[in-house]
Amino acid sequence: MLEVQTLQQVVLAFALGALVGLERERAPEKKYAGLRTLSLLCGAGPVAVFISELSGSVVPVMIYLGMGAMFSLLVMYIRVEVEQGSLGLTTSSSVFLMALIGVLVGYGEYFSAVGITLIGVLLLAEKQTFRKYMAMLETEEISDAVGLGILALVLYPALPQGAVDPYGVLFLRKALLFVIFILLVQFAAYVALKWADTLGFLVSSALGGVVSSLAVVSTMSHMVQAKKLEKPAYAGAVAATVAMVVRNGAIAGVLAPSTVEVLVIPIAVATLVGAGSVIYLYRGAKGGEETDFGASSPFSFKAAFRFGFFFLAILLVAELAKTQFAIAGSYGAAFLGGFASSTAVVASAVTLLSAGDVTVYQSSVMVVLGIVSSLVSKLFYTEWGGARELTRKILVPYGLMVLGVLSIFLL
């Protein structure tokens, strides 16, 4: 059986090597390592691992990797010294990468091997596309992107996973994740406007609102404060909130179908009112005259962290209020919880309904109260964040949406 498994691994390694080799073959310039070379090199990886396991020594694998490194250097030597070509490291790097992929396959790490190969092929095949986009980025933008990477890949894993307070609500990782998402939304909005138009910006705002409408609204707040893209920002803030309303209604409907009959009208009314407000606010943003960011960075780390700290404060206040005033019942808890996460309120409402602790109507009211408090909280965020003009512009649309979902009490 071990031999059969090794044969299967060799076939997979051959295929992965051939995939990269085909990309190298289609390149117009000579690459010195194509389909046959990379297939054989990668296919030899599982054989080296098999011999290593039979002998009980890692020496065969080390020899194989050493040969892979030698082949990589040989390709470089032939290109520069023999063919008198320019120094290029891409093909040489591909050769050694396929040697490493072969070892991964030999050790049974199939997912990692396939994933790395596909990413490698994407990078090789889309070279011109990546060059075009990189040429469009400013130095400050690249620097901020690196800073975002440090937050996501270095600081985030280093933070404690659990709560750091006695109430069990202050999760630093959750707060940093919120900050990172705000920065990603800022970048998405920047890309949508720099490489698309205001309609692309609006679509990215709505899509971002499906994940975190608060993060999108905080981004819009930053834009309004900077006196840039004010009209698209007004429409984007409402579009994200409409997406939040639809998302919460959809989650409740999927997890608890019995709530659909109660929620369909309030959710539909709020969605239609919000969509109409987006169209009204978006009218003045057409034409693209406001879509120039200039040379400034798409990120605002200061604003993102300020909202992150405020998010933690809201979590703590909501938990304290629920603890001290538990007698207010599930409705009060739903309203307070919506200030931190309306999605969490929906999940709680559905859970209580499944456990038989609340009725369908009471569960639906909890969902509505979570949406209402989410809308109200965004007005606090924008006002506290210094974007009073944004608060003024979204006050009426948000108010009408609140009235729309509160129509549940008229049913």
C-alpha positions as CSV (number, residue, x, y, z in Angstrom):
1,M,0.0,0.0,0.0
2,L,2.9,2.3,0.7
3,E,4.1,1.9,-2.9
4,V,0.7,2.7,-4.3
5,Q,0.5,5.8,-2.1
6,T,3.9,6.9,-3.3
7,L,2.9,6.3,-7.0
8,Q,-0.2,8.5,-6.4
9,Q,2.0,11.2,-4.9
10,V,4.4,11.1,-7.8
11,V,1.5,11.5,-10.2
12,L,0.2,14.5,-8.3
13,A,3.6,16.0,-8.1
14,F,4.1,15.5,-11.9
15,A,0.8,17.3,-12.4
16,L,1.7,20.2,-10.2
17,G,5.1,20.6,-11.9
18,A,3.4,20.4,-15.3
19,L,1.0,23.1,-14.3
20,V,3.8,25.5,-13.6
21,G,5.8,24.3,-16.5
22,L,3.0,25.0,-18.9
23,E,2.9,28.6,-17.7
24,R,6.7,28.9,-18.3
25,E,6.4,27.3,-21.7
26,R,3.8,29.9,-22.9
27,A,6.0,32.8,-22.1
28,P,7.4,34.5,-25.2
29,E,11.0,34.6,-24.0
30,K,13.2,31.6,-23.3
31,K,12.7,30.3,-19.7
32,Y,15.3,27.4,-19.6
33,A,13.0,25.3,-17.4
34,G,9.7,24.2,-18.9
35,L,7.1,21.5,-18.6
36,R,9.4,18.4,-18.7
37,T,12.0,19.9,-16.4
38,L,9.6,21.1,-13.7
39,S,7.5,18.0,-13.9
40,L,10.4,15.6,-13.4
41,L,11.9,17.8,-10.7
42,C,8.6,18.0,-8.7
43,G,7.8,14.3,-9.3
44,A,11.2,13.3,-7.8
45,G,10.2,14.9,-4.5
46,P,7.8,12.1,-3.3
47,V,10.5,9.5,-4.4
48,A,13.1,11.2,-2.2
49,V,10.7,11.2,0.7
50,F,9.9,7.5,0.2
51,I,13.6,6.6,0.2
52,S,14.1,8.7,3.2
53,E,11.4,6.9,5.1
54,L,12.7,3.5,4.1
55,S,16.2,4.3,5.2
56,G,15.1,6.2,8.4
57,S,17.2,9.2,7.4
58,V,16.5,12.6,6.1
59,V,19.7,12.6,4.0
60,P,17.9,11.6,0.7
61,V,15.5,14.6,1.1
62,M,18.4,16.9,1.9
63,I,20.3,15.7,-1.2
64,Y,17.1,16.2,-3.3
65,L,16.6,19.8,-2.1
66,G,20.3,20.5,-2.6
67,M,20.0,19.3,-6.2
68,G,17.0,21.5,-6.6
69,A,19.0,24.5,-5.4
70,M,21.8,23.5,-7.8
71,F,19.4,23.3,-10.7
72,S,18.0,26.8,-9.7
73,L,21.6,28.2,-9.8
74,L,22.4,26.4,-13.0
75,V,19.4,28.0,-14.8
76,M,20.6,31.4,-13.6
77,Y,24.2,30.7,-14.8
78,I,23.1,29.5,-18.2
79,R,20.9,32.6,-18.7
80,V,23.5,35.1,-17.7
81,E,26.9,33.5,-18.7
82,V,26.1,31.2,-21.5
83,E,23.2,32.9,-23.3
84,Q,24.4,36.4,-22.2
85,G,20.8,37.3,-21.2
86,S,19.6,39.6,-18.4
87,L,19.5,38.4,-14.9
88,G,16.1,37.0,-14.1
89,L,15.2,35.2,-10.9
90,T,11.6,34.2,-11.6
91,T,12.4,30.9,-13.4
92,S,15.2,30.0,-10.9
93,S,12.8,30.6,-8.0
94,S,10.2,28.5,-9.7
95,V,12.6,25.6,-10.1
96,F,13.4,25.6,-6.3
97,L,9.8,26.1,-5.4
98,M,8.8,23.0,-7.3
99,A,11.4,21.0,-5.5
100,L,9.8,22.1,-2.2
101,I,6.4,21.3,-3.5
102,G,7.5,17.8,-4.4
103,V,8.7,17.3,-0.8
104,L,5.3,18.6,0.5
105,V,3.5,16.1,-1.6
106,G,5.8,13.3,-0.4
107,Y,4.9,14.1,3.2
108,G,1.2,14.1,2.4
109,E,0.6,17.9,2.7
110,Y,-1.6,17.9,-0.4
111,F,-3.7,20.9,0.4
112,S,-0.6,23.1,1.0
113,A,1.1,21.8,-2.1
114,V,-1.8,22.4,-4.4
115,G,-2.7,25.8,-2.8
116,I,0.9,27.1,-3.1
117,T,1.2,25.9,-6.7
118,L,-2.0,27.6,-7.7
119,I,-0.9,30.9,-6.1
120,G,2.4,30.6,-7.8
121,V,0.8,30.0,-11.2
122,L,-1.4,33.1,-10.6
123,L,1.6,35.2,-9.8
124,L,3.5,34.0,-12.9
125,A,0.5,34.3,-15.3
126,E,-0.7,37.7,-14.2
127,K,2.7,39.4,-14.1
128,Q,1.6,42.3,-16.4
129,T,-1.6,42.8,-14.5
130,F,0.2,43.1,-11.2
131,R,2.8,45.4,-12.7
132,K,0.0,47.7,-14.0
133,Y,-1.7,47.9,-10.6
134,M,1.6,48.4,-8.7
135,A,2.4,51.3,-11.1
136,M,-0.8,53.0,-10.0
137,L,0.0,52.9,-6.3
138,E,1.9,55.7,-4.6
139,T,4.8,55.1,-2.1
140,E,2.6,56.1,0.8
141,E,-0.1,53.7,-0.2
142,I,2.4,50.8,-0.4
143,S,3.8,51.8,3.0
144,D,0.3,51.8,4.6
145,A,-0.5,48.4,3.0
146,V,2.6,47.0,4.7
147,G,1.4,48.5,8.0
148,L,-1.9,46.8,7.5
149,G,-0.1,43.6,6.9
150,I,1.8,43.9,10.1
151,L,-1.4,44.5,12.0
152,A,-3.1,41.4,10.4
153,L,-0.2,39.0,10.3
154,V,2.0,40.0,13.3
155,L,0.0,41.9,16.0
156,Y,-3.4,40.0,15.6
157,P,-1.9,36.5,16.2
158,A,0.1,37.9,19.2
159,L,-3.0,39.2,21.1
160,P,-4.7,36.9,23.6
161,Q,-7.7,34.9,22.3
162,G,-9.8,35.3,25.4
163,A,-11.3,38.3,27.1
164,V,-9.0,40.5,29.2
165,D,-11.7,41.9,31.6
166,P,-13.6,40.4,34.5
167,Y,-16.9,40.7,32.6
168,G,-15.7,38.5,29.7
169,V,-16.6,41.0,27.0
170,L,-13.4,42.8,26.0
171,F,-11.8,40.7,23.4
172,L,-8.7,42.6,22.0
173,R,-8.5,40.3,19.0
174,K,-12.1,41.1,18.1
175,A,-11.4,44.8,18.4
176,L,-8.3,44.6,16.3
177,L,-10.2,42.5,13.7
178,F,-12.7,45.3,13.6
179,V,-9.9,47.9,13.0
180,I,-8.4,45.7,10.3
181,F,-11.8,45.4,8.6
182,I,-12.3,49.2,8.7
183,L,-8.9,49.6,7.0
184,L,-9.8,47.0,4.4
185,V,-13.1,48.7,3.6
186,Q,-11.2,52.0,3.2
187,F,-8.8,50.3,0.8
188,A,-11.7,48.7,-1.1
189,A,-13.5,52.0,-1.4
190,Y,-10.2,53.6,-2.6
191,V,-9.7,50.9,-5.2
192,A,-13.3,51.1,-6.4
193,L,-13.0,54.8,-7.0
194,K,-9.5,54.9,-8.4
195,W,-9.9,52.0,-10.8
196,A,-13.7,52.1,-11.3
197,D,-16.2,54.9,-10.6
198,T,-18.7,56.0,-8.0
199,L,-21.0,53.2,-8.9
200,G,-18.2,50.7,-8.1
201,F,-17.7,52.6,-4.8
202,L,-21.4,52.2,-4.0
203,V,-21.3,48.5,-4.7
204,S,-18.2,48.0,-2.5
205,S,-20.0,49.9,0.3
206,A,-23.0,47.6,0.1
207,L,-20.9,44.5,0.0
208,G,-18.9,45.8,3.0
209,G,-22.1,46.4,4.8
210,V,-23.0,42.7,4.6
211,V,-19.9,42.0,6.7
212,S,-19.9,45.1,8.9
213,S,-22.0,48.1,8.2
214,L,-20.4,50.0,11.1
215,A,-16.9,49.6,9.6
216,V,-18.2,51.0,6.3
217,V,-19.9,53.9,8.0
218,S,-16.7,54.7,9.9
219,T,-14.9,54.8,6.5
220,M,-17.5,57.2,5.2
221,S,-17.1,59.3,8.3
222,H,-13.4,59.6,7.6
223,M,-14.0,60.6,4.0
224,V,-16.5,63.3,5.0
225,Q,-14.1,64.7,7.6
226,A,-11.4,64.9,4.9
227,K,-13.8,66.8,2.6
228,K,-13.4,64.2,-0.1
229,L,-16.0,62.1,-1.9
230,E,-18.7,63.6,0.4
231,K,-21.7,62.8,-1.9
232,P,-20.7,59.2,-2.6
233,A,-19.9,58.8,1.1
234,Y,-23.5,59.8,2.1
235,A,-24.9,57.2,-0.3
236,G,-22.4,54.6,0.8
237,A,-23.2,55.0,4.4
238,V,-26.9,54.3,3.7
239,A,-26.2,51.5,1.2
240,A,-24.1,49.7,3.9
241,T,-26.9,50.0,6.4
242,V,-29.5,48.7,3.9
243,A,-27.3,45.7,3.3
244,M,-27.1,45.2,7.1
245,V,-31.0,45.2,7.4
246,V,-31.3,42.7,4.5
247,R,-28.5,40.5,6.0
248,N,-30.2,40.3,9.4
249,G,-33.5,39.6,7.9
250,A,-32.0,36.8,5.8
251,I,-30.2,35.3,8.7
252,A,-33.3,35.2,10.8
253,G,-35.4,33.8,8.0
254,V,-32.9,31.0,7.2
255,L,-32.3,30.0,10.8
256,A,-35.9,30.5,12.0
257,P,-38.3,30.3,9.0
258,S,-41.2,30.9,11.3
259,T,-40.1,34.5,11.7
260,V,-40.4,35.3,8.0
261,E,-44.1,36.0,8.2
262,V,-43.6,38.5,11.0
263,L,-40.4,40.1,9.7
264,V,-41.0,40.3,5.9
265,I,-43.0,43.5,6.0
266,P,-40.8,45.5,8.4
267,I,-37.6,44.4,6.6
268,A,-39.1,45.1,3.2
269,V,-40.3,48.6,4.2
270,A,-36.9,49.5,5.7
271,T,-35.1,48.2,2.7
272,L,-37.2,50.1,0.2
273,V,-37.0,53.3,2.1
274,G,-33.2,52.9,2.4
275,A,-32.7,52.0,-1.2
276,G,-34.8,55.1,-2.2
277,S,-32.5,57.2,0.0
278,V,-29.4,55.8,-1.6
279,I,-30.7,56.7,-5.1
280,Y,-31.6,60.2,-3.9
281,L,-28.2,60.8,-2.3
282,Y,-26.3,59.2,-5.2
283,R,-27.8,61.4,-7.8
284,G,-25.5,64.3,-7.2
285,A,-22.4,62.0,-7.2
286,K,-22.6,60.9,-10.8
287,G,-20.2,62.2,-13.4
288,G,-17.0,61.2,-11.5
289,E,-16.0,64.8,-10.7
290,E,-15.4,63.9,-7.1
291,T,-13.7,60.6,-7.5
292,D,-10.1,61.9,-7.3
293,F,-8.3,61.0,-4.1
294,G,-5.2,62.8,-5.1
295,A,-1.9,61.4,-3.8
296,S,-3.1,60.8,-0.2
297,S,-3.2,57.4,1.4
298,P,-6.4,55.4,1.3
299,F,-5.9,54.5,5.0
300,S,-6.6,56.3,8.2
301,F,-5.0,54.3,11.0
302,K,-5.9,56.9,13.6
303,A,-9.6,57.0,12.7
304,A,-9.8,53.2,12.6
305,F,-8.2,52.7,16.0
306,R,-10.4,55.4,17.5
307,F,-13.5,53.5,16.3
308,G,-11.9,50.3,17.6
309,F,-11.6,51.7,21.1
310,F,-15.1,53.1,21.0
311,F,-16.3,49.7,19.9
312,L,-14.7,48.1,23.0
313,A,-16.3,50.8,25.2
314,I,-19.8,50.0,23.7
315,L,-19.3,46.3,24.4
316,L,-18.4,47.0,28.0
317,V,-21.3,49.4,28.6
318,A,-23.8,47.0,27.0
319,E,-22.6,44.1,29.1
320,L,-22.7,46.2,32.3
321,A,-26.2,47.4,31.5
322,K,-27.5,43.9,30.8
323,T,-25.9,42.7,34.1
324,Q,-27.3,45.5,36.2
325,F,-30.7,45.7,34.6
326,A,-31.5,42.1,33.6
327,I,-35.1,42.7,34.7
328,A,-35.6,44.6,31.5
329,G,-35.7,41.3,29.8
330,S,-34.8,40.1,26.4
331,Y,-36.0,43.3,24.6
332,G,-33.6,45.5,26.6
333,A,-30.8,43.0,26.0
334,A,-31.5,43.0,22.3
335,F,-31.5,46.8,22.0
336,L,-28.3,47.1,24.0
337,G,-26.6,44.3,22.2
338,G,-27.4,45.9,18.8
339,F,-25.0,48.8,19.7
340,A,-22.1,46.3,19.5
341,S,-23.4,43.7,16.9
342,S,-26.9,43.4,15.4
343,T,-25.9,40.0,14.0
344,A,-25.2,38.7,17.5
345,V,-28.7,39.9,18.5
346,V,-30.2,37.9,15.6
347,A,-28.3,34.9,16.6
348,S,-29.5,35.3,20.2
349,A,-33.1,35.8,19.2
350,V,-33.0,32.6,17.0
351,T,-31.4,30.6,19.8
352,L,-34.0,31.7,22.4
353,L,-36.7,30.8,19.9
354,S,-35.3,27.4,19.3
355,A,-35.0,26.8,23.1
356,G,-38.7,27.8,23.5
357,D,-37.8,30.7,25.8
358,V,-39.5,33.3,23.5
359,T,-42.3,33.2,21.0
360,V,-42.0,33.8,17.3
361,Y,-43.2,37.4,17.7
362,Q,-40.9,38.1,20.6
363,S,-38.0,36.7,18.7
364,S,-38.9,38.9,15.7
365,V,-39.1,42.0,17.9
366,M,-35.7,41.2,19.3
367,V,-34.3,41.2,15.7
368,V,-36.0,44.5,15.0
369,L,-34.7,46.1,18.1
370,G,-31.2,45.0,17.2
371,I,-31.5,46.7,13.8
372,V,-32.9,49.9,15.4
373,S,-30.1,50.1,17.9
374,S,-27.6,49.4,15.1
375,L,-29.0,52.4,13.2
376,V,-29.0,54.6,16.3
377,S,-25.4,53.6,17.2
378,K,-24.1,54.6,13.8
379,L,-25.4,58.2,14.4
380,F,-23.5,58.2,17.6
381,Y,-20.3,56.9,15.9
382,T,-20.5,59.6,13.1
383,E,-21.2,62.4,15.5
384,W,-18.6,61.3,18.0
385,G,-16.1,60.8,15.1
386,G,-16.5,64.4,14.1
387,A,-18.4,63.9,10.9
388,R,-21.4,66.0,11.8
389,E,-22.3,66.7,8.1
390,L,-22.6,62.9,7.5
391,T,-24.8,62.6,10.6
392,R,-27.0,65.4,9.3
393,K,-27.3,63.7,5.8
394,I,-28.1,60.2,7.0
395,L,-30.3,61.2,9.9
396,V,-33.5,61.3,7.8
397,P,-32.9,58.1,5.9
398,Y,-32.0,56.3,9.1
399,G,-35.0,57.7,10.8
400,L,-37.3,56.5,8.0
401,M,-35.7,53.0,8.2
402,V,-36.2,52.9,11.9
403,L,-39.9,53.7,11.4
404,G,-40.0,51.0,8.7
405,V,-38.8,48.2,10.9
406,L,-40.9,49.5,13.8
407,S,-43.9,48.8,11.7
408,I,-43.7,45.4,13.2
409,F,-45.7,46.8,16.1
410,L,-48.6,47.6,13.8
411,L,-49.0,44.1,12.6
